[in-house]
Amino acid sequence: MKATIQTQGKQITVRAGDILTLNRYPGTNAGDTVTLDHVLALGEGADFRFGAPRIDGASVAATVLENRRGDKIVVFKKKKRKGYARKRGHRQELSVIKIEAINA
């Protein structure tokens, strides 16, 4: 069974057993369970149904496998002949989650 969920401003189609890397879920640690209840579409084939905008009572259970940081991104700004140069770095906080079950 497939489900299209919305989390953190993104829409993702998932199946049970999928592993996703998303922005960090605040207040979670490795092994915690996260319930994603904003399900937009659910099912496969003839049993497929859409929500308006979401399906009431449907949810997706996921387990946080690890919290980590992404690769470093360097932001460099420069204005030629003005003596202006700024260098900054950024590392995004990420959560790796595994979809355990889709509850209809």
Biotite code that builds the C-alpha atoms (Angstrom):
import biotite.structure as struc

atoms = struc.array([
    struc.Atom([0.000, 0.000, 0.000], chain_id="A", res_id=1, res_name="MET", atom_name="CA", element="C"),
    struc.Atom([1.234, 3.499, -0.840], chain_id="A", res_id=2, res_name="LYS", atom_name="CA", element="C"),
    struc.Atom([0.470, 6.760, 0.903], chain_id="A", res_id=3, res_name="ALA", atom_name="CA", element="C"),
    struc.Atom([1.198, 10.341, -0.065], chain_id="A", res_id=4, res_name="THR", atom_name="CA", element="C"),
    struc.Atom([2.014, 12.372, 3.035], chain_id="A", res_id=5, res_name="ILE", atom_name="CA", element="C"),
    struc.Atom([2.818, 15.991, 3.672], chain_id="A", res_id=6, res_name="GLN", atom_name="CA", element="C"),
    struc.Atom([5.518, 16.778, 6.215], chain_id="A", res_id=7, res_name="THR", atom_name="CA", element="C"),
    struc.Atom([7.733, 19.810, 6.652], chain_id="A", res_id=8, res_name="GLN", atom_name="CA", element="C"),
    struc.Atom([6.278, 21.482, 3.572], chain_id="A", res_id=9, res_name="GLY", atom_name="CA", element="C"),
    struc.Atom([7.045, 18.533, 1.279], chain_id="A", res_id=10, res_name="LYS", atom_name="CA", element="C"),
    struc.Atom([4.766, 15.935, -0.279], chain_id="A", res_id=11, res_name="GLN", atom_name="CA", element="C"),
    struc.Atom([6.240, 12.429, -0.396], chain_id="A", res_id=12, res_name="ILE", atom_name="CA", element="C"),
    struc.Atom([4.827, 9.112, -1.621], chain_id="A", res_id=13, res_name="THR", atom_name="CA", element="C"),
    struc.Atom([5.933, 6.297, 0.705], chain_id="A", res_id=14, res_name="VAL", atom_name="CA", element="C"),
    struc.Atom([5.523, 2.572, 1.267], chain_id="A", res_id=15, res_name="ARG", atom_name="CA", element="C"),
    struc.Atom([6.131, 0.536, 4.410], chain_id="A", res_id=16, res_name="ALA", atom_name="CA", element="C"),
    struc.Atom([9.862, -0.083, 4.788], chain_id="A", res_id=17, res_name="GLY", atom_name="CA", element="C"),
    struc.Atom([11.025, 3.067, 2.962], chain_id="A", res_id=18, res_name="ASP", atom_name="CA", element="C"),
    struc.Atom([13.932, 5.003, 4.471], chain_id="A", res_id=19, res_name="ILE", atom_name="CA", element="C"),
    struc.Atom([13.834, 8.801, 4.112], chain_id="A", res_id=20, res_name="LEU", atom_name="CA", element="C"),
    struc.Atom([16.187, 11.634, 5.001], chain_id="A", res_id=21, res_name="THR", atom_name="CA", element="C"),
    struc.Atom([14.234, 14.736, 6.063], chain_id="A", res_id=22, res_name="LEU", atom_name="CA", element="C"),
    struc.Atom([14.832, 17.874, 8.080], chain_id="A", res_id=23, res_name="ASN", atom_name="CA", element="C"),
    struc.Atom([15.280, 17.189, 11.792], chain_id="A", res_id=24, res_name="ARG", atom_name="CA", element="C"),
    struc.Atom([12.157, 16.454, 13.796], chain_id="A", res_id=25, res_name="TYR", atom_name="CA", element="C"),
    struc.Atom([12.599, 18.591, 16.929], chain_id="A", res_id=26, res_name="PRO", atom_name="CA", element="C"),
    struc.Atom([12.733, 16.808, 20.247], chain_id="A", res_id=27, res_name="GLY", atom_name="CA", element="C"),
    struc.Atom([13.345, 13.324, 18.825], chain_id="A", res_id=28, res_name="THR", atom_name="CA", element="C"),
    struc.Atom([16.152, 10.858, 19.393], chain_id="A", res_id=29, res_name="ASN", atom_name="CA", element="C"),
    struc.Atom([17.176, 7.646, 17.644], chain_id="A", res_id=30, res_name="ALA", atom_name="CA", element="C"),
    struc.Atom([14.541, 4.960, 18.245], chain_id="A", res_id=31, res_name="GLY", atom_name="CA", element="C"),
    struc.Atom([11.634, 7.362, 18.802], chain_id="A", res_id=32, res_name="ASP", atom_name="CA", element="C"),
    struc.Atom([8.360, 6.869, 16.919], chain_id="A", res_id=33, res_name="THR", atom_name="CA", element="C"),
    struc.Atom([6.914, 9.716, 14.846], chain_id="A", res_id=34, res_name="VAL", atom_name="CA", element="C"),
    struc.Atom([3.280, 9.739, 13.696], chain_id="A", res_id=35, res_name="THR", atom_name="CA", element="C"),
    struc.Atom([2.611, 11.552, 10.427], chain_id="A", res_id=36, res_name="LEU", atom_name="CA", element="C"),
    struc.Atom([-1.122, 12.217, 10.262], chain_id="A", res_id=37, res_name="ASP", atom_name="CA", element="C"),
    struc.Atom([-1.326, 14.549, 7.258], chain_id="A", res_id=38, res_name="HIS", atom_name="CA", element="C"),
    struc.Atom([-2.126, 11.849, 4.651], chain_id="A", res_id=39, res_name="VAL", atom_name="CA", element="C"),
    struc.Atom([-3.195, 13.278, 1.287], chain_id="A", res_id=40, res_name="LEU", atom_name="CA", element="C"),
    struc.Atom([-3.777, 10.048, -0.678], chain_id="A", res_id=41, res_name="ALA", atom_name="CA", element="C"),
    struc.Atom([-3.887, 6.375, 0.220], chain_id="A", res_id=42, res_name="LEU", atom_name="CA", element="C"),
    struc.Atom([-4.075, 2.960, -1.448], chain_id="A", res_id=43, res_name="GLY", atom_name="CA", element="C"),
    struc.Atom([-3.246, 1.317, -4.762], chain_id="A", res_id=44, res_name="GLU", atom_name="CA", element="C"),
    struc.Atom([-5.191, 0.392, -7.864], chain_id="A", res_id=45, res_name="GLY", atom_name="CA", element="C"),
    struc.Atom([-8.962, 0.256, -7.402], chain_id="A", res_id=46, res_name="ALA", atom_name="CA", element="C"),
    struc.Atom([-8.670, 1.041, -3.662], chain_id="A", res_id=47, res_name="ASP", atom_name="CA", element="C"),
    struc.Atom([-6.917, 4.372, -4.272], chain_id="A", res_id=48, res_name="PHE", atom_name="CA", element="C"),
    struc.Atom([-8.569, 7.386, -2.634], chain_id="A", res_id=49, res_name="ARG", atom_name="CA", element="C"),
    struc.Atom([-7.844, 11.084, -2.270], chain_id="A", res_id=50, res_name="PHE", atom_name="CA", element="C"),
    struc.Atom([-8.411, 13.333, 0.699], chain_id="A", res_id=51, res_name="GLY", atom_name="CA", element="C"),
    struc.Atom([-9.986, 16.754, 0.584], chain_id="A", res_id=52, res_name="ALA", atom_name="CA", element="C"),
    struc.Atom([-7.389, 17.984, 1.575], chain_id="A", res_id=53, res_name="PRO", atom_name="CA", element="C"),
    struc.Atom([-6.461, 14.993, 3.752], chain_id="A", res_id=54, res_name="ARG", atom_name="CA", element="C"),
    struc.Atom([-7.913, 11.636, 4.743], chain_id="A", res_id=55, res_name="ILE", atom_name="CA", element="C"),
    struc.Atom([-9.422, 11.653, 8.233], chain_id="A", res_id=56, res_name="ASP", atom_name="CA", element="C"),
    struc.Atom([-8.231, 8.879, 10.535], chain_id="A", res_id=57, res_name="GLY", atom_name="CA", element="C"),
    struc.Atom([-5.298, 7.854, 8.331], chain_id="A", res_id=58, res_name="ALA", atom_name="CA", element="C"),
    struc.Atom([-1.734, 8.060, 9.613], chain_id="A", res_id=59, res_name="SER", atom_name="CA", element="C"),
    struc.Atom([1.770, 6.825, 8.905], chain_id="A", res_id=60, res_name="VAL", atom_name="CA", element="C"),
    struc.Atom([4.010, 5.505, 11.690], chain_id="A", res_id=61, res_name="ALA", atom_name="CA", element="C"),
    struc.Atom([7.743, 6.062, 11.324], chain_id="A", res_id=62, res_name="ALA", atom_name="CA", element="C"),
    struc.Atom([10.795, 5.344, 13.475], chain_id="A", res_id=63, res_name="THR", atom_name="CA", element="C"),
    struc.Atom([13.750, 7.731, 13.739], chain_id="A", res_id=64, res_name="VAL", atom_name="CA", element="C"),
    struc.Atom([16.864, 5.727, 12.857], chain_id="A", res_id=65, res_name="LEU", atom_name="CA", element="C"),
    struc.Atom([19.375, 8.521, 13.468], chain_id="A", res_id=66, res_name="GLU", atom_name="CA", element="C"),
    struc.Atom([19.782, 12.251, 13.748], chain_id="A", res_id=67, res_name="ASN", atom_name="CA", element="C"),
    struc.Atom([22.754, 13.647, 11.877], chain_id="A", res_id=68, res_name="ARG", atom_name="CA", element="C"),
    struc.Atom([24.035, 16.693, 10.076], chain_id="A", res_id=69, res_name="ARG", atom_name="CA", element="C"),
    struc.Atom([24.214, 17.099, 6.320], chain_id="A", res_id=70, res_name="GLY", atom_name="CA", element="C"),
    struc.Atom([27.185, 18.118, 4.208], chain_id="A", res_id=71, res_name="ASP", atom_name="CA", element="C"),
    struc.Atom([28.639, 21.576, 4.667], chain_id="A", res_id=72, res_name="LYS", atom_name="CA", element="C"),
    struc.Atom([27.537, 24.244, 2.220], chain_id="A", res_id=73, res_name="ILE", atom_name="CA", element="C"),
    struc.Atom([29.812, 27.259, 1.768], chain_id="A", res_id=74, res_name="VAL", atom_name="CA", element="C"),
    struc.Atom([28.177, 30.607, 1.010], chain_id="A", res_id=75, res_name="VAL", atom_name="CA", element="C"),
    struc.Atom([30.646, 33.162, -0.375], chain_id="A", res_id=76, res_name="PHE", atom_name="CA", element="C"),
    struc.Atom([29.681, 36.737, -1.222], chain_id="A", res_id=77, res_name="LYS", atom_name="CA", element="C"),
    struc.Atom([32.009, 39.168, -2.965], chain_id="A", res_id=78, res_name="LYS", atom_name="CA", element="C"),
    struc.Atom([31.798, 42.555, -4.612], chain_id="A", res_id=79, res_name="LYS", atom_name="CA", element="C"),
    struc.Atom([34.712, 43.154, -6.903], chain_id="A", res_id=80, res_name="LYS", atom_name="CA", element="C"),
    struc.Atom([36.929, 46.186, -6.340], chain_id="A", res_id=81, res_name="ARG", atom_name="CA", element="C"),
    struc.Atom([35.092, 47.130, -3.129], chain_id="A", res_id=82, res_name="LYS", atom_name="CA", element="C"),
    struc.Atom([37.013, 45.090, -0.551], chain_id="A", res_id=83, res_name="GLY", atom_name="CA", element="C"),
    struc.Atom([33.851, 43.200, 0.393], chain_id="A", res_id=84, res_name="TYR", atom_name="CA", element="C"),
    struc.Atom([34.050, 39.444, 0.910], chain_id="A", res_id=85, res_name="ALA", atom_name="CA", element="C"),
    struc.Atom([32.019, 37.273, 3.310], chain_id="A", res_id=86, res_name="ARG", atom_name="CA", element="C"),
    struc.Atom([32.343, 33.537, 3.799], chain_id="A", res_id=87, res_name="LYS", atom_name="CA", element="C"),
    struc.Atom([29.784, 31.548, 5.775], chain_id="A", res_id=88, res_name="ARG", atom_name="CA", element="C"),
    struc.Atom([29.039, 27.880, 6.141], chain_id="A", res_id=89, res_name="GLY", atom_name="CA", element="C"),
    struc.Atom([25.876, 25.915, 6.880], chain_id="A", res_id=90, res_name="HIS", atom_name="CA", element="C"),
    struc.Atom([25.140, 22.311, 7.867], chain_id="A", res_id=91, res_name="ARG", atom_name="CA", element="C"),
    struc.Atom([21.504, 21.209, 7.860], chain_id="A", res_id=92, res_name="GLN", atom_name="CA", element="C"),
    struc.Atom([20.189, 19.145, 10.780], chain_id="A", res_id=93, res_name="GLU", atom_name="CA", element="C"),
    struc.Atom([18.669, 15.916, 9.387], chain_id="A", res_id=94, res_name="LEU", atom_name="CA", element="C"),
    struc.Atom([16.636, 12.933, 10.610], chain_id="A", res_id=95, res_name="SER", atom_name="CA", element="C"),
    struc.Atom([16.770, 9.539, 8.914], chain_id="A", res_id=96, res_name="VAL", atom_name="CA", element="C"),
    struc.Atom([13.401, 7.820, 9.348], chain_id="A", res_id=97, res_name="ILE", atom_name="CA", element="C"),
    struc.Atom([11.994, 4.419, 8.395], chain_id="A", res_id=98, res_name="LYS", atom_name="CA", element="C"),
    struc.Atom([8.307, 4.046, 7.499], chain_id="A", res_id=99, res_name="ILE", atom_name="CA", element="C"),
    struc.Atom([6.974, 1.249, 9.700], chain_id="A", res_id=100, res_name="GLU", atom_name="CA", element="C"),
    struc.Atom([3.247, 1.113, 8.945], chain_id="A", res_id=101, res_name="ALA", atom_name="CA", element="C"),
    struc.Atom([0.480, 2.850, 7.015], chain_id="A", res_id=102, res_name="ILE", atom_name="CA", element="C"),
    struc.Atom([-2.723, 2.969, 9.060], chain_id="A", res_id=103, res_name="ASN", atom_name="CA", element="C"),
    struc.Atom([-5.906, 3.515, 7.070], chain_id="A", res_id=104, res_name="ALA", atom_name="CA", element="C"),
])
